[in-house]
Amino acid sequence: MELSDANLQTLTEYLKKTLDPDPAIRRPAEKFLESVEGSQNYPLLLLTLLEKSQENVIKVCASVTFKNYIKRNWRIVEDEPNKICESDRIAIKANIVPLMLSSPEQIQKQLSDAISIIGREDFPQKWPDLLTEMVNRFQSGDFHVINGVLRTAHSLFKRYRHEFKSNELWTEIKLVLDAFALPLTNLFKATIELCSTHANDASALKVLFSSLILIAKLFYSLNFQDLPEFFEDNMETWMTNFHSLLTLDNKLLQTDDEEEAGLLELLKSQICDNAALYAQKYDEEFQPYLPRFVTAIWNLLVTTGQEVKYDLLVSNAIQFLASVCERPHYKHLFEDQNTLTSICEKVIVPNMEFRAADEEAFEDNSEEYIRRDLEGSDIDTRRRAACDLVRGLCKFFEGPVTGIFSGYVNSMLQEYAKNPSVNWKHKDAAIYLVTSLASKAQTQKHGITQANELVNLTEFFVNHIQPDLKSPTVNEFPVLKADGIKYIMIFRNQVPKEQLLVSIPLLINHLQAESIVVHTYAAHALERLFTMRGTNNATLITAAEMAPFVEVLLTNLFKALTLPGSSENEYIMKAIMRSFSLLQESIIPYIPSVITQLTQKLLAVSKNPSKPHFNHYMFESICLSIRITCKANPEAVGSFEEALFLVFTEILQNDVQEFIPYVFQVMSLLLEMHKNEIPSSYMALFPHLLQPVLWERTGNIPPLVRLLQAYLERGASTIASAAADKIPGLLGVFQKLIASKANDHQGFYLLNSIIEHMPPESVDQYRKQIFILLFQRLQNSKTTKFIKSFLVFINLYCVRYGALALQEIFDSIQPKMFGMVLEKIIIPEIQKVSGQVEKKICAVGITKILTECPPMMDTEYTKLWIPLLQALIGLFELPEDDTIPDEEHFIDIEDTPGYQTAFSQLAFAGKKEHDPVGQMVNNPRIHLAQSLHKLSTACPGRVLSMLSTSLNAEALQYLQGYLQAASVSLL
């Protein structure tokens, strides 16, 4: 694409269409942009638009499109074409920083993100002047520019907070510190001085405080991995200024908005984080500053109001106290009973209260409420912080803290009892306090794993939780109902099983509650209870114990999906999946209605898939329905195909990218249920599965390979007779996969199925070419993963076609090639093969080479006979060699960047492990002994003399053991 006005005009029109709410206009425009994004100059056209367009909406749209383009395409993935040409890359890096700094804030943010994505790949090696270019802008004195630089630096350096330690990382951080730490410190001091100068100028203060927030965030990132020498030497400057900012109160910076945190609150929150980082990681160096920070933060907590805008500040301030009180160093600060009482009274209890804002979120923004409350999302709430502080204090002062709180809990419950409909919030706070007191250690998977001995959880459950859940009206006191359900969920390991069984019908009943939070919690609690394990790893709650509730459970779960706000509720769908998994054949009578409802849901969400977890559990539930029904009645597979194929066809025709990998997995499962033939409906689809465009998306590869394997397992002869013209296409897929380091193993899965199942004559003409392709790949890039797969393949080939055929095909490519493969690949590398079935295939293949390949006995290959036998005994007896050379770091499929639908494996569509030599050979060691016996009968004396002269003693001993076990001897 040229950088012409005409192209700019075209691009503008298509960008406009991508904003159209009508999918008939929007989708084709998105497809057009996708089709041209590989063209040279495309990113430069976008940058030109966002700089020069007269319409703001086009500028913003171009900046978002550009950022997403960079996200998808900038990383260069091994074995894949470079998606952005070098001249575009150079031009982008030359222009993006000045463009970002001169753009309005909305666009600046998008470009800043793009710079950090490019930086993650190219900085510092391929973009050495980025830092200098940024630091030089500090001198400009223009805070719009300075904030642009700071924002970019923040998005570039914040990954230091969660990267693993490595020499590469240290080198990069050192480089950044050398260039950045001093200018940042000088900018910090200058900005603080400007704040004093402009103390009465509200608009100037807003800009300056935006800078201070970014500077404080950068301080956190640069100090996270280790305490840099520079910051240790300049601690006085940073900490004194941080402390004075914590205590600062400027009326001009206060906002009237009760919801949105103002700049002052955001800055103080970040400073609390920075102080907590130093208190936790660098306590010795931070010791002199700690007491004044504790005092300042304590005063902050006691004087800050209950408004939502202070939530982040309060929770970070409490987290600071929590991190300090857990350290033995600072224990003395909290020992006094009065201090503990005061913390409980002034900080913990007030921040556990259920506020009007929480009530609003509970009713009107339930998704966000659930995310925060159940999943502990990153948005720290006051309650979560207060809980962490209770846990921290309990580390050294469990007795006194439990004592103080027990008093509070009792008085709160008494208040509630006086007038439940008015005082229900007191009970809510009491439940929350008990929960935070009792839970010492918690995991998502198991709930509470360690509890406070001083709290009687079962008694509290029976007296205060169960009565709420037993009340006949599921819709009164929804918050208390949600608390009760959450209590069961959290303490499921502490409450006795009989109490859990009493709770199950109550939870099923609450699936009908109107409140989204209540029916979601009920579904989640059931799902968690169904996954609990009892003795010998069986589920704690059995299908037999659930028998009386099956119908009402399934009815209520599916009904809950029709409640307002829950049509794509992932917790309900996960509970449906888990119920199927637990109940197994008990669900068969309900399958016809269940599969109808699941299919309708699938059709509805495929129009616009937006909830990945919901979609995943929905497909898992479909797979479970198929598995459970067809296990009892294999004939039922036809009725599932009838129900599902119409929707599947629509998904494939409309190219619903998110669902295609799932559809292939479900189709594989269905096809594998057929015994020995392929129905015509599948054969009609077969040619479409070989279309290159499907194989372009990495997420499609594993399920497509599996589906093709199912075709080959069930109907190789049909393919050979009715679709022989498609065999080159099938091998074309293998050729594409084998060329990629990330997907070569998938290519071998496909090839192994072709060799195992296709009639030999149908692949005769292609065999030599297959081997040549494999050798070319071996020469160009030999990796451990490739060699392991290659060894399994040649041994499977040997098992299927015989050892002589293997030797002949190698030697027809190049004379003496067979010996080279034995000497250079099989003998030295066989120890690397992993997996039971893979090792067995190799053992049977090598046994055939040793005992059924005449050239091994009477040509120059004979010298390799003993080393090969020795290698085989090693495969049986030595530990697996799992070393991988340093230079081999495979790109995991999941790591490839961008928006490609990553492959999500369906657990319940799992494939049974297939053993191609299972019927032929049960024990490969005995098979070796029997085969050697047969060989020694054919040429008496030869085998024994070779063994006695050359085989090492230990291997010989093992071999004698095999011969004894097989009750045979060598002649």
N, C-alpha and C positions, 0 to 999 in steps of 0.2 A: 504494500500500500504506500503510495507516495504521500509526502507531506503537502497535500494540495488543498485548496479551499473546497473543492468538490467533495473530497473525502471527509473533511471536517463537517461539512453540511450533512452528508449521509450519516456519519456517526452521531451527530446531534439528533437527527430524526429517530434513529434506532434507540438511543439512550432515553429519549422522551417516551417511546413506546414501552420501554421496560418498566416504566412507572405506572402504566395503565392497569387499573384493577381488573379489566376483562382478560381472562387467560388467553382467549382467542387472539388478542393483539399482543399481549405480553410475551407468551411463550415463543412465538416465531422470532420476535426481536431478540430474546435471550439466545435462541439457537443461532441466529445470524452472528451475534457478537462472539459466541463460542467458536463459530466456524472461521472467523477472521483473526482470532487472537494469536494464531501461530504466525501471522504475516509480519514481515519486517516493518518497522515504524509504527505498528499499532500502539505500543505504549507511549510513543512520543506524540502521537495524535491526541491521545487522552490528556497528556500533560499540557499540550498546546491549548486544548479546549478549556481545561480548568484554569489556565492562565488568562485566556483571551475572550472566552465566551461572555456575551452581554447578559445572559440569563443566569441568575444565581442558582436556580434549581439544577441547571445543566452542569454548572461548576461542581456542585456538591455530588451530583450523580457520577460525574467523570472521576472525581477523587475517590469515591467508594469503589467504583469499577476498577480503577487503577490499583488500589490497595489489594482488592481480591485477586486481581490478575497476578500481582507480585506474589501473593500468598500461595497461589496455585502453581506458579511456574518458575519461581526464581531458583529454587534448589535444583542442582544438577544431580540427577539420580543415575547411578552407574547402570550401564546397559540400556539406558533409555535416551532417546534423542534430546539434545539441549533445546529447550522450548523457547528460549529468547536468544536472538543472535547476538554475537559479541559486540557489534557496533552499537546496538540498542542498549546493551548493558553499560557500556562506557558512557554513552550519552545520558542515560538515566542518572548514573552516579555523579556525573559532572554538573547536572542541573538541579537535582532534587533538593539539595540543602537550601540554596538561595531561594528557590521557588517556595519551599515550605515556609521559610522565614518571612517572605513577603505576602503570604496568603492570609485571608481572614481566619479567625480561630477555628471555625468549624472544619475548614479544609486543612488547616495546619495540623489538626489532630490526625486526620486520615493519612496525610503524607508522613507525619512523624511515625505512625505505625508502620508504614511501608519502609521507611528508612531502617526501623529496628528489625524488620524481617530480612532486609538485604544485609544489614549489619551482622545478623546471626550467622549468615552463611559466609560473608566476605570480609568482615572485620576481624582482626587487623590485617591479615596477610594481603587480601586482594583490594583493601580499601584503606591504605595506610594514612592518607591525609584527612580522613574523616574527622579525627579528634582535633587536629590543628585547626581545621576549618571551623569547627564548632567553638573551640576555646577562643579563637580570635574575635568571634562575634560578641564575647563578653565585654569587649572594650567599647562596643558601639554606644553604650549608654541608653539605647532604646529598649525598654523593658518588654515591648511586644516581641522583639527579636530575641532578647535574652530568655524570655519564657519559652519561646519556640525551641531554643537550644536545650534548655533544661528539660522540657517535656520529652524531647527526643532522647536525651541522655538517660532519662529515667526509664523509657521503654527499652532502651538498649541494655542498661545495666541491671534491670530488676531480675533478670534470670540468674544473677549471681546468688540470689536468695535460695534457689532450689537446685543448683547444679551440684553434681558430685565433685568431690575434690579430685583434681588431676593436675599434672605439671603444666598441661596446656592452659588450664583455667588460671593457675597461679601466674603464668607468664602474661596472659592477657590482662589480669587484674593489675599486675605490677605496671604494665605499660600504661594502663588507664590512670593509675594513681600518680605515676610520674608526670603525666601530662595534665591531669585534671584536679588533683587534690588541692594544690596551692591556689590556682585560679578560683576554685570553688570556695575555699576558705576566705579569700579576699573579697569575693562577691558577697558572701554571707555577711562579713563585717560591714561592707559598704552599704548593703541593703538595710541592715539594722540601723546604721547612722541615718540613712535617708528616711527611715520610718520616724525617727525622732524629729528630723527637719520638717517632715510633712505631716506631723501628728494631727494637724487640724484639717487636712485635705482628704476628704473621704475617697474621691476617685483615685488619687495617687496611692492611698493606703491599700485599696483593693488590688491594684497591680502588684505592689510590693509584697503584700501578704501571699499572693498567688506564687510569687517567686520563692518566698520563704518555705512554703509548703513543699514545693518541688525540691528545694535544697535539702530540706529535712528528709525527704524520701530517698534522695541520692545518698545522703549520709548513711541511712539504714542499709542500702544495697552494698555500698563500698566497704562497710564494716562487718558485713554479715559473716563472711567466710572465716575471717581472722582479724585480729586487731592490727591494722597497718601502723607501721612505725610513725608515719607522718601524723596520723590522728592521735596517736598516744602522746607525741610531743606537743600537739596543739589542743590537748583535751581541755585545758583551762579556757581557751577561747570559746570552744564549742559548748562546753557544759555550762559555763557562766551565762552565755547568751540564751541557751535553751532554757535555763532556770528562770531567767528574767522574763522570757516570753510566756512561760507557764503562768507567771503571776500577773502578767499584763492584762489590763482591762481597758479597752478603749471604746467609749460609747458609740463612736462613728462606725465601728465594725460590728456592732450588734445588729441582728436582723429581726424583723417583725415576724417573719415566717416561723411558725411553730414546728413545721415538718422538716424543712431543709436545713442541714448544718451549714453555718456560715464559715467564712475563712478562718476566723479566730478559733472556732471549735475544731476545724480540720487540722489546723497547725498544732494545737495543743494535743490532739489525739495522736498525731505522728510523733510528737516529742515524747509522749508516754511510751509509745512503742520503742523509740530509740533508747530511752532510759531502761526499759525492761530488757532490751537486748544486751546492754552493757551489764546490767545487774546479774543476768543469767550467765553470760559467757565470759565477761572480763571483770569478775567481781573484785579481784585484788586491786586492779588499776582504778576501778570505779569507787572503791571504798570511801575515799575522802569526800566524794560528792553525794554519796547515797543519802545520808540523813536529811540533807536539805531538799532532795527530791521527794523523799517519803513525806516530809512535812507539806511541801507545796501540793503534792498530788492528793494528800489527805484533805487539805483545805479545799481543794478544787471539788472533791467528792461531796464534802459536807455542804458546800454553798451552791452546787449546780442544781437547777430545777428538774422537774419530771418530764419536760417537753421532749418530743421525739427528736428534735434537732440536736439534742445533747447525747443521744444514745451511743454514738460511736465514741465520743470523748469519754463518757462514763464507763463504757465497757473496757476501753483501752486502759483507763486509769485503774479500774478494778483488776484487770489482768496484770498490771504492773505490781500491785500489792500481792496478787496471787503468786507471781513469779518470785517475789522477794521473800514471802513468808515460808516458801518451800526450801529455802537454802539454809543449811545449818549455820552458815556465817552470820545470818541476820536474825536468828531465832530470838535473841535477847530483846529485839525491838518489840516483840509481840507477847512476851511472857506474862506480863502483868494482867491479872484478871480484869481490871478496869478497862485496859486497852481492848481486850477481847470483847468485853460486853459492849464497849462503845462501837467497835467495828460491826458487831452483829446488829446493833440497834440502829446505827446511823448509816451504814453502807449496805449491809446484806438485805435486811428485811425490807427497807424501802424499795430496793431494786428488784425484789421478787414480786412486787405487787402487779396485778393484772390491770393495766391502765386502759383508759378509754381508747387509746390508739391501738392497743393490742386487740381490744374487743372489735374494733372496726376492721382490723386486718383479718380476724377470725371469721367475720361475717362476709366481708366484701372482697377480700384478697386472699382467699383461702389457700391458693396454690403457693403463694409466697410464705404464708404462715406455716404451712406444712413443711416447706423446704427448710425454713429456719429451725422449726421445732423438732422435726423428725431427723432431718439429715445433717443438722448442725452446719448449715451452709456458712460461707465465709463472713456473711454480714453478721458481725457479732452482736448479740442482743444483750441487754442489761442482765436478763435472767441467766443466760449462759455464763456470763462473766461472774455473776454472784455465786453461781454453783461452783465454778472453778475455784473461787476464793474459799468457799466452804471446804472443798476438797484439800486445798493447799493448807489451810489452818489445821485440818484434821490430821495432817501428817505428823505434827508434833504435839497437838493439843486436843486429841480426839475427845477425851473425857470431858474437860471443861466446856468445849464448844457444843458437844451433844447435850450437856446439862443445860446450857443457856437456851439452846433452841427448843428443847423439849417443852420448856415453859411457854415459849412463844406458840408452838404448835397447839398445845392444849388450850391456850386462851383464844387462839383463832377459831378452833373448832367449837368452843363454847359460844363465841360470838355468832357463828353460823347457825348453831342449833336454836338460838333465840329467835331468829327470823330468817329462815333459809332464802326466801325469795328476794330479800334485800341484801343479805350479808353473804351471798354465795362466793364473792371474791375472797373472803377470809379463808374459806375452805380450800379454794384454789391455791392460795399462797401456802397454806399448811401442807397440801399434798406436794407442792413443789419443794418446800423445805425438807420434808421427809425424804423425798427422792434424792435431793442433792447431798443430804447427810449420809444416806445409806450407801450411795454408790461410790465405791473407791476406784474401781477399774471397770471400764466398759468397752465392749467392742460392738461394731455394727452387726456382726454375725451372731454373737452369743448373748447380747444384752449385757447385764451386769455380771462380771466374772468374780468380783470380790466385793463383799458387803461389810458395812460397819456392824460389829457384833452387838453394839449397844442398842440397835433399833430392831424391834420385833416386827418384821415385815408382814408375816402371815396374819398376825393379830390385827394390824392396821388395815390389811386387805379385807378381812372378814367384817370388821366393825365399820369401816368408813368408805371402802371402795365398792364392795358388792351391793350394799343397799341402793346406791345410785343407779347401778346397772340393772338391778332387778325391778326398778320402778316400771309400772306398765306403760308409761308414756315415754316413747323414745325421743320425743322432741323437746322435753323440758330441760332446763339447765344444760344446754349443749356443751358449754365449756367444762363443766364438771364431768359430764359423760366422757368427753375427750380425755380429760385428766385420768379418769379411771381406767380407760382402755389403754392409755399409754403406760400406766402403772403396771398393768398385767404384762405388757410387752417388755418393759424394762426389767422387771423382776421375775421373768418367766423361769429362771433357773433357781430362784430362791423359794418361790411359792410351791407348795406340794402339788403333785400331779392331780390328786382328787379335786383340789380347788380349781385347777386349770380346766378339768373336765366339766365342772359346774359352770365355768365361764363360757365355754364354747357356745351353747345355745343362746347365751346373752349377747355374745358378739355377733352371732348370725342375725339375731333380732335387730341389732343396731346398724346392720347394712341397709336397713330401710329408713334410717334417720334422714331428715331433709338437709341437715347441716352437712356441707361437703366435708368439713374436717372430721366430723363424727363417723360418717360412713367410710371415709378413707382410712381412718385409724382402725376401724373395726376390720376392714379387709386386710390391712397391714398386720394387725395383731394375729389374725387367723393364719396368715401366710407364715409368720415367724413361728407360731406354735407348731405348724405342720412340719417345719424343718428340724425341730428339736430331736436330738438323738437320745435313746435310752441305752439299756444294756446291749452288748454285742452289736452296737452301731445300727440297730433297727430304729425306725422312727418311734419317738416316745409315745405319740398318740397313734393308735393303730386304725386300720380301715374298719375293723370290727367295732371298735368303740365309736366310730363315726357313723355306723350304719343307720341309726335312727334319724340322723340329721341330713342324709345325702340330698333328699329332694328339696328340703327347705334351703339348704346351703346353696345349691346350684340355682334355684329359683331366685333367691335374694341377691346373689352375686350378679346374675345377668340383669335383674331389675335395677340394681344400683347403677349399671351403665346407662340407664335411661333417665336417671335423675338429673335435673338441671346442673350444668357445670361439671358433670363427670362422664361425658360421653367418650372421652379418651383418657380415663383415669388409670394411670399405669399401675397403681397399687391394687386396684380391683382386678385388672387383667393378670397381674402376677399372682394374686390369690386364686384366680380361676385355674391358672396353670398348676399351681402347687396343689390345689384340691384334686385335680385330675391325677396328678402324680401320686398322691397319697391313696386315693380311693380305688385306683386301677379299675378292675372289672365291675365294681359297683356302679360305675357311671354308664355302662353300656346301654341300659334301658333308656337313658336320657339323650343319647348321642344324636338321634335324628333331629331333635329340636335344638340341641346345642350347636351342631355343625351348621344348621340354617342360620342361627343368630351370629355365629362367628363369620360365616361367609358374607352376610349382609354388612357386618361391621367392617370387614376387609374391603368390600366394595366401596363403602362410604369413605373410609380413611385414605384409600388409594387415590382419591380425587386430589387430595392435598396432604401428603404425609407430613405431620409436624411433630409427632411425639415418638422419637426413636425407641424409647424403652417400652412404651405401650405396644408399638408395632412388633417389637421383638417377642414380647410375651404372648401376643396374639398368635404369631406363627408357631411358637412353642406349643400353645394350647391345641392348635390345629394338628400338629405332629403327634401330640399325645393321644388325641381322639383317634387318629388313624392307627397308631401302634396298638393301643389297648383293644380296639375293636377287631382289627385284623389278626391279632394274636389269637383271639377266641374264634374268629370266623374269617379265614383268609379270603373267602369269596366277596366279603364286604368292600374290598378295594374298589370295585366298579362303582358302587354308589358314592364313594368319596370323590372319585374322578368326575362323576356326573355333577356333583355339587360344586366342585372347585374349578373345573377347567374353564368354564365361561369367564369367571373373574380373572383367572390366570391369563387367559388370552387377551383380555382387555388391558391387563397390567403390561404385558409384553408389547402389545401394539402401541400403547401410549408411552412406552419407554419410561415407566415409573422407576427411575434409577435406584431409589432406596429399596424397592421391593424385589427387584429382579433376582439378586442373590438368594433371597429367601424362597422365591418361587422355584428356583432350580433345586434347592435342597428338598423342598416338599415333594417335587416331582421325582427326585431320585428315590426318596423314601417309598413313594407309591409304586414306582417302576420295580424297585427291589422286592416288593410284595408279590409281584407276578412270578409264577414259577418258571416256565421255560420258553416264554414267547413274548414278543413285543406287540401290544395292541396297535392297530393301524393309526389310532389317534397320535401315538408317540412317533411313529415312523414319519408322519406328515410333518412333524416339527423338526425331525433330525437335520435336514439340510440347513435350516435357519440357525442351528446351534454352531455351525462351522463358520458363520459370517465373521470376517475379521473385526468388524466394529464392536461386536460383543466382547472380544478378547482384549480390546484396548483398555478397558476399565479393570484395574487390579482387583477390585472387590468381586468381580464376576469369576475370576479364574478358579479359585478352589471349588466353588459349587458346580461350575460348568464341567470341570474335569471329572468330578464325582458323577455327574449326570451322564457324561459320555461313557464312564466306566460301567455305569448301570446298563446302558444300552449294549455295551460289548458283552457284559456278563449274561444278560438275558436274551440277546438276539443277534449274536455275531453271525450266525448262518443266514439270518434274514438280511442283514446288512450286506453280506458277501453276495447273496443272490439278487436282492432287489435294489441295492443301492451301491453296487460295486464302484460306480463312477464317483462316489463320495469318499472313497478310501484315500485318494490323494489329498482331499481337503482335510481329512482326519490327520494325516501325516504332516500336513502344512501347519496345523495347530501345534503338533509335537515339535516341529522345527522352530516355531516362534518361541515356544516356552523354553526349549533347551538352550536358546541363545542368551537367556537372561539369568544372571546369577541369583536373582531373587526368586525366580519361578522354575528353575530347571528341575527341581524335585517333582513338581506337578507334571512336567513333561514326561518324566520317567514313569509316574503313576499311569499315565495314559499309554505309554509305550508298553509297559508290562502287561496291561490289560489286552492290548492288541495282540501281543505275542502269545499270551495265555489262551485267549478265547477265539481269535479269528482262525478260520480254516487255513492250514499252511499254504495251500495253493493261492489263496487270495492275496497273500502278502509277499509271495515269492519274489516277484519282480522288483520289490522295493527294498528287500533286506539289505543288499550290499550298500545301497545309498544311506540307509539308516546308520550303519556302522561307520561309513565315511564321515557323516555329519558329527557323530559322537567323537571320532578321532580329531576332527578339526577343532572342536570345542576343547578337547583335552590339550591340544597343542597351544591354543590361544590363551585359555585361562583355566588352569587346573586348580580346583578348590577341593577342600576336604569333603564338602557336602556332595559335590559332583562325583568324586571318586566313590564315595559310599554307595550312591545311587547306581553308578556305572557297574560296580561289582555285583550288586543284587541283580541288575538287568542281565549281565552276561551269564551268570549262573542260572537264572530263570530260563534263558534261551537254551542253555545246555540241557536243563531238565526237560524242556519241551521238545527240542529237536535232536537231542543227543550230542555227546561230546565230539564225535567225529564231525558233525555238521558245523560245530563251533570252530574247530580247528581249520576246517576247509574254508569257511568264509573269511577267517582272519588271513590265512595264507593266500587267498585269491586277491585280497586287496594289495598285499605286498608279501613277497616270499619271506618266510621265517618270522612273520609278524606275530604268530601265535606264541612263539617262544618269548618274544619281547614282552608281550602282554603278561605272560606268566611271571617272568623274571622282574619286570619293572613295576607291575601294578598289583597283580593278585597276591604274590608271595609277600611283598613288603607291606601291603596296605590292608590285608584282609582283617587284621585285628581291629580296624577302625569301625567295622560294620556293627550297628547297634540294632536292638529290637529282636525279640524272640523269633518271629516269623522270618525276618530278613536273614538272621544267622542260619536258620534251618535251610532256607533256599540255597545259601552259599555253601553250606556243608554238603547238601545233596549234589549240587553242581560240581563241586571239587571232587567229590567221591567218584562221580561219573568220569571226570577227566582222568583221574588216577586209574580207574579200573575198566573203562569202556572205550578207551581211545588208543587204538593200536600204535599210532606214531609215538606215544609216550613210552612205549616199551622198546622200540627198536629204531630210533633215529637219533639225531643229536639232541632231541628234546628229552631223552632219557635222563640226562644229568640233572634235569629239573624235577624228577619224580620225587626224590627224597625231600628236597626243600619244600615241595608243595605239600607232601604228607605232613611234614613237620609244621607247616603253617596251619594246616587244618586241625591238627591236634592242639596247636596254640589257640585257635578259635574256640575250641571246646573248653580248654582248661585255663587259659590265661585271662586276667581281667581285661576288659575292653580298653582299647587305647583311645582316650577321648581328648588327646591334645590337639589343639588347633594352632597352626602357625600364626605368629603375631600379626602378619600383614593382612590376615583374613578377618575382616569385620563385615559380616553380611548386613545388608540393609534389610531390616525387618519390614515386611509388607506394611505393618501398622505404622511405621515411621514415615512413610512417604507423605509429604505435606499436601495441603490443599483440600479440596472438597470432594475428592473421589470417595464414593461410598466405600468405606472400609468393609472388609468381609466380616460379617458377624456369624459365627458358628452357632447353629441351633443345637442345643444339648440333646433335645429329644428327637432330632432327626439323625442322630449319630449312626455311623455305619458299623456293622459288626466286623471285627477283624477277620480277614480272609486269609486262609493258609493254602496256597496253591499246591503244596506238596503233602498236605495233610493226609489224604487217602492213601498215598503211595508209601509214605515213610512216617512211622510213628516216632521212633527214636533214632536220630541221625548217627549216634555213636555205634549202635548195633548194626545199622545199615552199612556203615563203613566196614565193620568187621565181616559182615556177610559178603559184601562185594569183594573184599580182599581175598576171602576164602575162595570165592568163585574164580577170581583171576588166577590164584595160585594153583587151582585145579587145572586151569587151561594151560599154564606154563609152569610146571612143577619146578621147584628149586629157585627160580628167578627171584621171586618176591622175598623169600627168606634171606637169600644171599645179599640182596640190596639192603635189607633192613639191618642185618647183623654187621655189615661193614660201615654203614654211613649214618644211621638214625641215632640221635643223641639218647643217652641212657634213660633220662627222665621221660622223654616222649615214648620210648620203647616200653617202659613200664606201664604208662597209661594205655598204650595200644594192647598190651597183653591183657589188661583189665577188660577192654572192650571185647576181645576175642573170647575171654572166659564168660562174660555176661551173655554173649550170643551163642555160647556152647559150640564154637567152631574152632578149627585150628588151621594153620597154614601148611601147605605141602612143600 
